[in-house]
Every structure is written in C-alpha cells, then in structure tokens.
Amino acid sequence: MSFQNPAGLWLLLGIPVLVVIWLLRPMNENRRVSSSYIWRLSERFMKRRMPLTQIGRWLVFALQLLIVAGGAFLAARPVLAQEARVDYFVILDASASMRTVTESGKTRYEAAMEMILDLAKETGKGHTVTVVAAGEEARTVVSESSSGREISDALAAFPCGWGRSSLSGAMTLAQLFCYEHPEAQVIVYTDQKVEKAENLTVVPMDGGEWNVSLTNLGVTRESDGGCTLEADLTSWGRDAAAAVGLSLDGRLTDAVNVNLRADAPVRVRFSVPAQDADRILSASIFIESEDAFEADNELVVFPDNERPCDTLLVSETPFWFENALNALDRGQVLVSTTQGGCDLVILDSPGSAQSESPSAGAYLFIAPDKMPEGIEAKGISEKTGQLSASAADSVMKDRLLRLMKLGGISVAQHTVARASDEWTTVCSVGSDPVLLARTEENGTTTAVLLFDLHDSNLPLTTDFLYLIRNLMNTAVPSLIEKRLTEVGSTQRVTLSPTTEFVRVTAPDGSVSQLESEEGTGEGERTLKITLPGVYTVETGEEETGFFAAVPEEESRPQSVSSLSLTANGAAEEETPETAKRGLGRIAAAVLLLLLLSEWGIWLYEQV
C-alpha cells in the first residue's frame, strides 16, 4: 500500500495528545452518603453498571483513538497495493542487420524474440502484448494478445527480413496505440543506436559484433574490350585484414589481401580481359572472412544481355554517330536524309522533325531548329560551361545516364530553352537544361539535346557511347532493367510480343510466374525483390540473371537521433478509479460504525 498524500500522516500526532488528555482527566470525587443509599443502589449497580463500567471507559478511549488514526489514514489518501493491467506495445526491428550473429550463436533477431517471449509470460497476470515488426513495412505480427502460446506461434511464423527498417512507420502505429491505450508501455528492440528516447523503452541489440562488407560495385568498359570491376571494402568497428577474390563463372581467377582500418572503405579493383569479358555469364567479387554478417560478403554482376536495335541516322555529318553505333554493334545502321522505320531514330539534321514511325521506340533530336511541343527556345548562350546531371532524381534520368560519369565534358554554346512540366531535365549546363526527355502517349521516348556536338567534347568521351547505348536500351528494352539491384526494390521485366511466359528462380530455389500489373505497359512485368542473391529469369526465347544485394546501410551500425512518443492519458502513479471507489466505501462503513458505537454507549449510560 502507498499514500498519495503522505503529509496526512502528521495527524497521527493527535494520538499522544489524546493519551495526555485521558491521563489528566479528573479522578473520581469522594462524597459522604448514607449507608442505606449505598445498599439500595448496590443491587442495581452490580446487575447493570458494574460489568460495563470499566469496559465502557476503555471502549470510548479506543474509539477515540481509532477516530484520530483513521482520520490521519484517510487524509494520507492510501492506494491499495493491487497491480494494474498493462498493454505492452512491442516494436521488433526486422531489418537485414538483425540477422547479424551474436557471440551466443543466435542472431540479434532471435535474441530479441526470446526477450519478447519472456515478456509474454506476464500475460497470465492480465496484461496484453502487441508486436509490430519493422521490416520494409511496419506489420502487426500479433495484436493485443493475452495468450503466451499465440504470441510465440506468431513470432515463429514471422522471419526477419532482408531489407531496411521502417522504425518511423512502427512509431506511428505506436502513437496511435497510445492514444487508445493511455497506460500502454512501448518497448523497442533494435540494433540501431538511439541517442534519445522519450516515453518508451529502447532495448539495444547491437553487441558490437564485427562485420566486413562489400558495397558500391562498379563496372567500367575498357577501350580494348575488357572491363574493370571495383567495389568498396570496409571493416566496421575495428582494424582487420581481409582476403578478396574475383570469380568468373564460379572459377577463381584473382585474389588479394587487404589491410583495413576501422570504418574506412578501401576501393578494390579487378580487371577482366577482353577474351573473358565477351563470354562470361557472371563475375563475382567476394570476401573470405568469418564476420558476423555474411550477406554482404559477395557482389555478382551479369553482362548486359542486350537485344538488337536497328538505328536510322538522319544527319549531314554522321561521322561520330556512325563510329559509336558501329562500336556498339547492336544492329543495322541506316544513314539517310529521310526517315523510315527503325527502333531508334537520331535526327541530327537542321529542320528534322519527328514523324510517325510504328516501330520507333526512341527519338533523339540534336540542336533542332524547330523545337518539339512543350519546349520554347529563348536564345543562344555562348558561355562555356560543364555538362552535369540534373539534381532531381527521375526514372528517365536513371535510364539515359546509366554508367555515365559526366566528368570533364564542356559545352561551348547551347540553346537556352524553357520546357513544360511534361519534360524531364536529364542534364544541365549551369542552370540551363540541355538534355530533355519525355515519354509520349504511345510509349515512345523523345530526347532533345540542345547543343551541337561540334560545340562540345562529348563525342570524344566514353560517355557518348553510353548515351547512345542507353537510348538503344530505351528504344528496345532488355529483358530485365537492372543487373544489380537491392532487396526492397522492384525489377522490371520487358517481354517481346512473342514471349508466352516468364519464369523467375529466386536465390532460395523457389520458382514463380510473373503476373501483369495494372498500369504497366504492354509486355511489362514487375518483380518485388525480397531475398538477397542470384535470380535467374527465363522465357521461351531468353535466359539471363541479376543479383540482389542487401541495402548498403544494413552493413554498418546505424544511428537514430531520437525516438519519442507524445504522452497521453493518466500518469502511472495515479490511483485506479476502481481502487478509489472501493476504499471510499470501506472508509464510510468504518466511520458509520464508530458513530453508532459512540451513540449506543451514551444511551446506555443514561439508563
């Protein structure tokens, strides 16, 4: 039992005052009376008054003592010592980093599950437990359950994910839960470092386990036909040495030992000769290490399985384009001053305009005299500037600038133009857009370059080859959009008109048939990536693959500045209403009994 107003116990000082009063009360007074009066009264005194005289005197004292003590007790506002019902709201981090193995041999996720099951044992006391898993999405695993068995079964059926953590989404659900359950207790089990937590409890799951990771895989084509593979190698938390190898189609071809400083990435590079680059099916960079998180120890790249693309070049000076198209060797190249039906149409002739071509998948305008609809020319800028990618992210930008570095490319003069919102700025010179693109209603891509190639060194760089190649892939999309992706993203699969099926084999061996989605273009399918590793994609005509890596941030310790909930409802120390009502009834009954006893004794004394 506790007291809401302990100061009320000072009223107990009235007890010694009462005792002093009784000690100082007047003693019996001796009087001289006749003996006949004493004998006449003795019979009545012995029968009625004698048995109760002493008892009544002490009973009055006891009742007065109880009144003083009871008044002090009620003034202190006692709270009955009964345990209140608690609704637990548990947030379980289900991101890829929670699969890190601890010293006990269990993953962080499994260790957190055991803690939650220990908490679930308290449901026998009337508590409830709600568990929300914060994986790629915040999902409720079990809701307000008072059954330990139900909570255990629900957790066992919900594995840890391989993507990012959605702690923010889970915190939103927790806040809504607290609005409905003001007395709820929120507990977060996560391996992210939380610097400040308000109105909730954070249980850290990061035990400082060591991890070494490979991230930021890049592939560069060399002029001799070979390629260079490179990636960042990082040891998180401590200095270490690691062995890194290159494997081509499962065959080890190169290896190197690297000394690493804590949290400092080192760029490792491997070269693939031209004779291997043209015929390999996959190349892998991997780490030989016994770290606590193995999912980020390998990155695999597949060569682009590009489809043929016939190109029509309308130009008076086709030299640069002809060289680039012949080097790419993707299909037939037609050079003409008139337009015809091809997959890609490049218009580098003054006065050229887009015409109806049923087979054209993309158009490229080079410094046109007449701008397409939605672009308005404002003049010519003769100020030399550097070509740079647009600051705004977009799907069109990612497609057209794939693998391009845009370093050291200058433009001597360009057309200053203003474009409507339907056009996407892909590249700029200063604040002026110089490469714009949009998707037409029929699905065709139109790109406009607002400077003449003679006014730039772009044709002299490898970026020019990548730009033409990316335009070809836009006009005739590959079977799959990305050869290297990450868990949590989507992969777009583009089918040819004659393809009847798409079979995808996931890293765990499961096979699925892709279904079309509402809103996608004809022949397109999308695949949600949920597992890391190698995926194979097969149709009746083609077979290729891609690799899904865990998100880069899951390889290193993450920090969250703060997690907070808005306090709502009664404070924890407030007396429950049921307890206060029950205690009030008891106090009223005691006082009533004291009053009736005092009144009865007084009436008896008058008899």
BAMAR-555270 format. One record per residue (C-alpha): x, y, z. Coordinates in steps of 0.05 Angstrom, whole numbers, padded with zeros to 5 digits. Layout:
SITE        u        v        w
SITE        X        Y        Z
...
//
This chain:
SITE        u        v        w
SITE    00000    00000    00000
SITE    00024    00071   -00016
SITE   -00002    00140    00000
SITE   -00018    00197   -00048
SITE   -00014    00248    00008
SITE    00037    00223    00060
SITE    00033    00291    00096
SITE   -00034    00270    00123
SITE    00001    00221    00170
SITE    00022    00281    00212
SITE   -00048    00278    00241
SITE   -00024    00216    00279
SITE    00007    00266    00328
SITE   -00064    00272    00356
SITE   -00056    00204    00388
SITE   -00006    00226    00442
SITE   -00050    00287    00454
SITE   -00109    00242    00466
SITE   -00068    00199    00514
SITE   -00047    00261    00553
SITE   -00119    00284    00559
SITE   -00141    00217    00587
SITE   -00083    00217    00637
SITE   -00101    00287    00661
SITE   -00177    00276    00665
SITE   -00210    00288    00734
SITE   -00207    00230    00783
SITE   -00269    00202    00819
SITE   -00293    00250    00874
SITE   -00306    00221    00945
SITE   -00372    00242    00977
SITE   -00404    00223    01044
SITE   -00472    00189    01034
SITE   -00516    00146    01078
SITE   -00505    00073    01080
SITE   -00578    00059    01063
SITE   -00570    00094    00997
SITE   -00508    00052    00981
SITE   -00543   -00014    00997
SITE   -00606    00006    00960
SITE   -00565    00023    00898
SITE   -00517   -00036    00902
SITE   -00564   -00087    00872
SITE   -00578   -00043    00811
SITE   -00504   -00024    00805
SITE   -00480   -00096    00808
SITE   -00530   -00121    00756
SITE   -00527   -00066    00705
SITE   -00468   -00019    00714
SITE   -00412   -00060    00743
SITE   -00397   -00105    00682
SITE   -00394   -00048    00633
SITE   -00365    00009    00673
SITE   -00292   -00009    00662
SITE   -00304   -00037    00592
SITE   -00343    00024    00570
SITE   -00290    00072    00594
SITE   -00235    00037    00555
SITE   -00281    00027    00495
SITE   -00292    00102    00490
SITE   -00217    00113    00492
SITE   -00206    00060    00439
SITE   -00259    00091    00393
SITE   -00230    00160    00401
SITE   -00161    00132    00385
SITE   -00189    00098    00323
SITE   -00222    00162    00300
SITE   -00156    00201    00305
SITE   -00116    00146    00270
SITE   -00170    00135    00217
SITE   -00173    00209    00202
SITE   -00098    00212    00192
SITE   -00101    00149    00148
SITE   -00156    00177    00103
SITE   -00120    00245    00098
SITE   -00059    00208    00071
SITE   -00103    00180    00014
SITE   -00079    00108    00014
SITE   -00076    00067   -00051
SITE   -00089   -00007   -00048
SITE   -00029   -00048   -00068
SITE   -00060   -00081   -00129
SITE   -00024   -00089   -00197
SITE   -00055   -00050   -00254
SITE   -00067   -00082   -00323
SITE   -00013   -00063   -00374
SITE   -00018   -00063   -00450
SITE    00051   -00074   -00479
SITE    00066   -00048   -00550
SITE    00129   -00081   -00576
SITE    00168   -00057   -00638
SITE    00214   -00111   -00665
SITE    00267   -00088   -00715
SITE    00263   -00138   -00773
SITE    00315   -00107   -00819
SITE    00373   -00146   -00851
SITE    00424   -00123   -00798
SITE    00384   -00160   -00744
SITE    00408   -00225   -00777
SITE    00478   -00210   -00750
SITE    00502   -00269   -00709
SITE    00519   -00254   -00636
SITE    00571   -00288   -00592
SITE    00518   -00337   -00567
SITE    00508   -00364   -00638
SITE    00439   -00333   -00644
SITE    00421   -00275   -00688
SITE    00401   -00208   -00659
SITE    00330   -00222   -00683
SITE    00327   -00289   -00647
SITE    00354   -00257   -00583
SITE    00301   -00203   -00587
SITE    00247   -00256   -00598
SITE    00268   -00292   -00534
SITE    00262   -00227   -00495
SITE    00192   -00216   -00523
SITE    00172   -00287   -00504
SITE    00196   -00274   -00433
SITE    00152   -00212   -00432
SITE    00094   -00253   -00459
SITE    00095   -00296   -00396
SITE    00065   -00238   -00358
SITE    00001   -00243   -00398
SITE   -00023   -00291   -00344
SITE   -00028   -00230   -00298
SITE   -00079   -00198   -00345
SITE   -00030   -00159   -00389
SITE   -00034   -00158   -00465
SITE    00022   -00156   -00517
SITE    00020   -00125   -00587
SITE    00080   -00139   -00632
SITE    00096   -00097   -00694
SITE    00154   -00119   -00739
SITE    00192   -00060   -00771
SITE    00218   -00090   -00836
SITE    00209   -00059   -00905
SITE    00140   -00042   -00879
SITE    00113   -00038   -00808
SITE    00069   -00100   -00800
SITE    00029   -00123   -00740
SITE    00051   -00194   -00720
SITE    00001   -00203   -00663
SITE   -00050   -00154   -00634
SITE   -00069   -00146   -00561
SITE   -00058   -00219   -00544
SITE   -00062   -00246   -00473
SITE   -00040   -00315   -00495
SITE    00033   -00332   -00489
SITE    00024   -00390   -00538
SITE   -00009   -00345   -00590
SITE    00048   -00295   -00585
SITE    00101   -00350   -00591
SITE    00068   -00381   -00652
SITE    00060   -00313   -00686
SITE    00134   -00295   -00676
SITE    00156   -00363   -00700
SITE    00117   -00354   -00765
SITE    00147   -00285   -00779
SITE    00220   -00288   -00801
SITE    00268   -00230   -00802
SITE    00270   -00192   -00868
SITE    00329   -00175   -00914
SITE    00313   -00102   -00927
SITE    00313   -00036   -00889
SITE    00279   -00020   -00824
SITE    00215    00021   -00822
SITE    00221    00045   -00749
SITE    00187    00111   -00767
SITE    00125    00074   -00792
SITE    00124    00029   -00730
SITE    00129    00091   -00685
SITE    00068    00120   -00719
SITE    00029    00056   -00702
SITE    00055    00061   -00631
SITE    00030    00132   -00624
SITE   -00039    00113   -00648
SITE   -00039    00054   -00600
SITE   -00022    00101   -00542
SITE   -00080    00146   -00559
SITE   -00127    00088   -00550
SITE   -00089    00058   -00490
SITE   -00061    00115   -00448
SITE   -00030    00066   -00399
SITE    00008    00028   -00453
SITE    00082    00014   -00447
SITE    00122    00017   -00512
SITE    00186   -00024   -00519
SITE    00232   -00022   -00580
SITE    00282   -00079   -00595
SITE    00331   -00053   -00647
SITE    00405   -00054   -00665
SITE    00404    00019   -00686
SITE    00437    00068   -00639
SITE    00383    00112   -00608
SITE    00413    00173   -00575
SITE    00349    00196   -00540
SITE    00283    00161   -00524
SITE    00221    00194   -00494
SITE    00161    00158   -00464
SITE    00186    00090   -00488
SITE    00239    00037   -00472
SITE    00294    00020   -00522
SITE    00329   -00047   -00515
SITE    00395   -00045   -00555
SITE    00410   -00108   -00594
SITE    00477   -00086   -00623
SITE    00532   -00122   -00584
SITE    00589   -00093   -00624
SITE    00596   -00154   -00670
SITE    00647   -00147   -00725
SITE    00627   -00142   -00798
SITE    00665   -00131   -00862
SITE    00626   -00113   -00925
SITE    00629   -00103   -01000
SITE    00588   -00045   -01028
SITE    00584    00002   -01088
SITE    00601   -00047   -01143
SITE    00620   -00013   -01208
SITE    00635   -00039   -01277
SITE    00675    00000   -01328
SITE    00684   -00020   -01401
SITE    00754   -00010   -01428
SITE    00773    00011   -01498
SITE    00805   -00057   -01512
SITE    00740   -00094   -01498
SITE    00757   -00115   -01427
SITE    00725   -00088   -01364
SITE    00744   -00068   -01294
SITE    00704   -00089   -01232
SITE    00712   -00049   -01169
SITE    00678   -00045   -01101
SITE    00686   -00013   -01032
SITE    00714   -00060   -00978
SITE    00701   -00037   -00906
SITE    00715   -00065   -00837
SITE    00663   -00038   -00788
SITE    00684   -00025   -00716
SITE    00757   -00048   -00717
SITE    00821   -00055   -00757
SITE    00826   -00121   -00794
SITE    00854   -00158   -00854
SITE    00810   -00190   -00907
SITE    00821   -00233   -00969
SITE    00782   -00211   -01031
SITE    00775   -00253   -01093
SITE    00748   -00249   -01164
SITE    00709   -00307   -01192
SITE    00687   -00315   -01265
SITE    00631   -00365   -01276
SITE    00649   -00397   -01209
SITE    00723   -00402   -01225
SITE    00772   -00363   -01180
SITE    00816   -00320   -01225
SITE    00848   -00269   -01178
SITE    00854   -00253   -01103
SITE    00887   -00201   -01059
SITE    00897   -00190   -00984
SITE    00876   -00121   -00958
SITE    00893   -00088   -00892
SITE    00834   -00046   -00868
SITE    00827    00009   -00817
SITE    00762    00013   -00777
SITE    00704    00045   -00816
SITE    00750    00069   -00873
SITE    00729    00040   -00941
SITE    00783    00015   -00989
SITE    00769    00011   -01064
SITE    00789   -00057   -01092
SITE    00795   -00067   -01168
SITE    00799   -00128   -01213
SITE    00810   -00129   -01288
SITE    00775   -00177   -01335
SITE    00810   -00187   -01402
SITE    00772   -00178   -01467
SITE    00771   -00253   -01483
SITE    00736   -00267   -01417
SITE    00691   -00206   -01416
SITE    00657   -00227   -01481
SITE    00639   -00297   -01459
SITE    00630   -00299   -01384
SITE    00560   -00308   -01355
SITE    00574   -00277   -01287
SITE    00631   -00245   -01248
SITE    00635   -00244   -01172
SITE    00675   -00205   -01121
SITE    00674   -00240   -01054
SITE    00706   -00237   -00984
SITE    00736   -00296   -00948
SITE    00721   -00277   -00876
SITE    00688   -00302   -00812
SITE    00650   -00239   -00795
SITE    00582   -00236   -00761
SITE    00541   -00217   -00822
SITE    00555   -00257   -00885
SITE    00500   -00230   -00930
SITE    00544   -00171   -00953
SITE    00606   -00212   -00969
SITE    00593   -00221   -01044
SITE    00571   -00180   -01103
SITE    00555   -00211   -01171
SITE    00549   -00177   -01238
SITE    00518   -00205   -01301
SITE    00536   -00179   -01371
SITE    00481   -00140   -01406
SITE    00440   -00186   -01449
SITE    00421   -00131   -01498
SITE    00371   -00140   -01554
SITE    00385   -00119   -01626
SITE    00367   -00047   -01643
SITE    00364   -00021   -01714
SITE    00382    00053   -01719
SITE    00363    00106   -01770
SITE    00413    00164   -01772
SITE    00388    00227   -01806
SITE    00449    00272   -01809
SITE    00491    00312   -01857
SITE    00554    00297   -01815
SITE    00543    00227   -01788
SITE    00616    00212   -01771
SITE    00613    00210   -01695
SITE    00546    00173   -01693
SITE    00568    00122   -01744
SITE    00631    00106   -01705
SITE    00593    00099   -01639
SITE    00538    00055   -01670
SITE    00588    00010   -01705
SITE    00627    00002   -01640
SITE    00564   -00018   -01603
SITE    00546   -00067   -01658
SITE    00473   -00074   -01637
SITE    00440   -00079   -01705
SITE    00433   -00048   -01773
SITE    00453    00026   -01781
SITE    00418    00065   -01836
SITE    00446    00133   -01855
SITE    00397    00176   -01894
SITE    00369    00245   -01901
SITE    00298    00218   -01900
SITE    00263    00179   -01845
SITE    00240    00108   -01845
SITE    00220    00053   -01797
SITE    00274    00035   -01745
SITE    00279    00022   -01670
SITE    00320    00085   -01655
SITE    00317    00149   -01697
SITE    00372    00201   -01689
SITE    00355    00268   -01721
SITE    00419    00310   -01730
SITE    00397    00350   -01790
SITE    00370    00422   -01789
SITE    00295    00423   -01798
SITE    00287    00349   -01780
SITE    00221    00335   -01745
SITE    00191    00273   -01712
SITE    00148    00233   -01758
SITE    00102    00174   -01747
SITE    00143    00110   -01745
SITE    00106    00049   -01720
SITE    00169    00013   -01699
SITE    00209    00071   -01669
SITE    00219    00063   -01594
SITE    00260    00127   -01584
SITE    00278    00192   -01619
SITE    00339    00236   -01607
SITE    00338    00309   -01632
SITE    00406    00344   -01638
SITE    00401    00421   -01633
SITE    00336    00424   -01673
SITE    00315    00488   -01708
SITE    00242    00473   -01692
SITE    00231    00451   -01620
SITE    00182    00395   -01603
SITE    00117    00415   -01569
SITE    00127    00437   -01497
SITE    00197    00467   -01508
SITE    00206    00541   -01523
SITE    00273    00568   -01546
SITE    00294    00634   -01513
SITE    00361    00647   -01547
SITE    00433    00624   -01551
SITE    00484    00623   -01494
SITE    00557    00628   -01515
SITE    00583    00620   -01444
SITE    00625    00556   -01438
SITE    00601    00510   -01382
SITE    00607    00439   -01355
SITE    00556    00386   -01371
SITE    00525    00358   -01307
SITE    00468    00312   -01286
SITE    00404    00343   -01262
SITE    00397    00349   -01186
SITE    00327    00320   -01188
SITE    00320    00244   -01189
SITE    00276    00212   -01241
SITE    00267    00146   -01277
SITE    00284    00179   -01344
SITE    00349    00207   -01316
SITE    00369    00138   -01289
SITE    00356    00105   -01356
SITE    00392    00155   -01401
SITE    00453    00168   -01356
SITE    00466    00096   -01334
SITE    00541    00083   -01326
SITE    00558    00154   -01348
SITE    00608    00194   -01306
SITE    00598    00264   -01337
SITE    00668    00286   -01317
SITE    00705    00339   -01357
SITE    00652    00348   -01411
SITE    00647    00421   -01433
SITE    00596    00457   -01477
SITE    00618    00520   -01515
SITE    00548    00544   -01532
SITE    00477    00518   -01525
SITE    00405    00538   -01536
SITE    00371    00569   -01476
SITE    00301    00539   -01472
SITE    00242    00533   -01425
SITE    00205    00467   -01421
SITE    00136    00448   -01394
SITE    00127    00401   -01335
SITE    00118    00340   -01380
SITE    00192    00344   -01399
SITE    00245    00316   -01352
SITE    00312    00352   -01346
SITE    00366    00300   -01353
SITE    00429    00343   -01359
SITE    00444    00417   -01350
SITE    00497    00469   -01364
SITE    00495    00516   -01305
SITE    00421    00527   -01292
SITE    00401    00515   -01364
SITE    00373    00447   -01385
SITE    00409    00419   -01445
SITE    00383    00347   -01447
SITE    00308    00339   -01440
SITE    00266    00276   -01448
SITE    00194    00253   -01442
SITE    00151    00192   -01456
SITE    00098    00200   -01509
SITE    00028    00173   -01504
SITE    00045    00114   -01548
SITE    00104    00096   -01503
SITE    00158    00125   -01548
SITE    00215    00163   -01514
SITE    00234    00231   -01543
SITE    00301    00263   -01523
SITE    00326    00332   -01543
SITE    00399    00354   -01539
SITE    00402    00430   -01540
SITE    00473    00438   -01567
SITE    00510    00417   -01629
SITE    00561    00362   -01620
SITE    00613    00405   -01654
SITE    00608    00453   -01595
SITE    00626    00401   -01543
SITE    00678    00347   -01529
SITE    00622    00297   -01511
SITE    00634    00255   -01575
SITE    00707    00245   -01554
SITE    00689    00211   -01488
SITE    00664    00142   -01469
SITE    00601    00176   -01441
SITE    00579    00187   -01513
SITE    00579    00112   -01525
SITE    00540    00101   -01461
SITE    00489    00154   -01480
SITE    00476    00121   -01548
SITE    00474    00053   -01515
SITE    00424    00077   -01463
SITE    00380    00106   -01517
SITE    00381    00039   -01552
SITE    00361    00004   -01488
SITE    00304    00054   -01481
SITE    00281    00041   -01552
SITE    00288   -00035   -01545
SITE    00288   -00051   -01471
SITE    00328   -00111   -01446
SITE    00292   -00169   -01415
SITE    00309   -00142   -01345
SITE    00320   -00070   -01327
SITE    00377   -00076   -01275
SITE    00433   -00127   -01270
SITE    00449   -00106   -01199
SITE    00395   -00084   -01151
SITE    00379   -00089   -01076
SITE    00328   -00121   -01031
SITE    00265   -00080   -01025
SITE    00267   -00053   -01096
SITE    00228   -00076   -01157
SITE    00255   -00106   -01221
SITE    00221   -00091   -01287
SITE    00218   -00147   -01338
SITE    00202   -00129   -01410
SITE    00174   -00183   -01455
SITE    00175   -00186   -01531
SITE    00108   -00195   -01567
SITE    00123   -00269   -01579
SITE    00141   -00285   -01507
SITE    00089   -00330   -01473
SITE    00116   -00336   -01402
SITE    00169   -00311   -01353
SITE    00197   -00358   -01302
SITE    00238   -00329   -01244
SITE    00280   -00372   -01198
SITE    00296   -00338   -01131
SITE    00360   -00349   -01090
SITE    00323   -00398   -01045
SITE    00304   -00441   -01105
SITE    00231   -00421   -01107
SITE    00202   -00412   -01177
SITE    00147   -00363   -01195
SITE    00109   -00340   -01256
SITE    00104   -00264   -01264
SITE    00035   -00234   -01269
SITE    00019   -00168   -01305
SITE    00003   -00108   -01262
SITE   -00049   -00055   -01274
SITE   -00018    00009   -01302
SITE    00044   -00023   -01333
SITE    00058   -00020   -01407
SITE    00046   -00076   -01456
SITE    00095   -00133   -01446
SITE    00120   -00108   -01378
SITE    00121   -00145   -01312
SITE    00148   -00124   -01244
SITE    00181   -00167   -01191
SITE    00187   -00148   -01118
SITE    00257   -00166   -01091
SITE    00253   -00197   -01022
SITE    00316   -00241   -01017
SITE    00389   -00226   -01030
SITE    00428   -00267   -01080
SITE    00425   -00290   -01153
SITE    00359   -00291   -01191
SITE    00351   -00325   -01259
SITE    00299   -00302   -01309
SITE    00277   -00348   -01365
SITE    00229   -00342   -01423
SITE    00217   -00386   -01483
SITE    00269   -00344   -01520
SITE    00319   -00316   -01470
SITE    00353   -00332   -01405
SITE    00390   -00282   -01361
SITE    00401   -00264   -01288
SITE    00412   -00209   -01238
SITE    00439   -00201   -01167
SITE    00403   -00170   -01107
SITE    00446   -00143   -01051
SITE    00425   -00124   -00981
SITE    00417   -00048   -00973
SITE    00484   -00015   -00960
SITE    00462    00017   -00895
SITE    00448   -00051   -00865
SITE    00522   -00068   -00866
SITE    00543   -00014   -00817
SITE    00516    00009   -00749
SITE    00460    00060   -00758
SITE    00444    00118   -00712
SITE    00376    00148   -00697
SITE    00377    00217   -00664
SITE    00314    00205   -00623
SITE    00251    00164   -00616
SITE    00194    00197   -00579
SITE    00120    00188   -00565
SITE    00071    00241   -00543
SITE    00049    00226   -00471
SITE   -00026    00216   -00467
SITE   -00074    00198   -00411
SITE   -00064    00187   -00337
SITE    00004    00183   -00304
SITE    00029    00116   -00280
SITE    00025    00135   -00206
SITE   -00048    00155   -00208
SITE   -00096    00112   -00166
SITE   -00143    00069   -00208
SITE   -00215    00091   -00203
SITE   -00239    00023   -00181
SITE   -00189    00022   -00123
SITE   -00210    00092   -00100
SITE   -00284    00075   -00101
SITE   -00273    00010   -00062
SITE   -00230    00045   -00010
SITE   -00282    00101   -00002
SITE   -00337    00052    00013
SITE   -00294    00017    00067
SITE   -00277    00084    00100
SITE   -00351    00105    00101
SITE   -00371    00039    00133
SITE   -00318    00046    00188
SITE   -00338    00117    00205
SITE   -00412    00097    00208
SITE   -00395    00040    00255
SITE   -00355    00087    00301
SITE   -00412    00137    00305
SITE   -00463    00083    00320
SITE   -00419    00054    00375
SITE   -00408    00121    00408
SITE   -00483    00137    00406
SITE   -00501    00069    00435
SITE   -00453    00076    00494
SITE   -00481    00145    00510
SITE   -00553    00119    00510
SITE   -00533    00061    00556
SITE   -00501    00110    00606
SITE   -00567    00147    00611
SITE   -00606    00086    00633
//
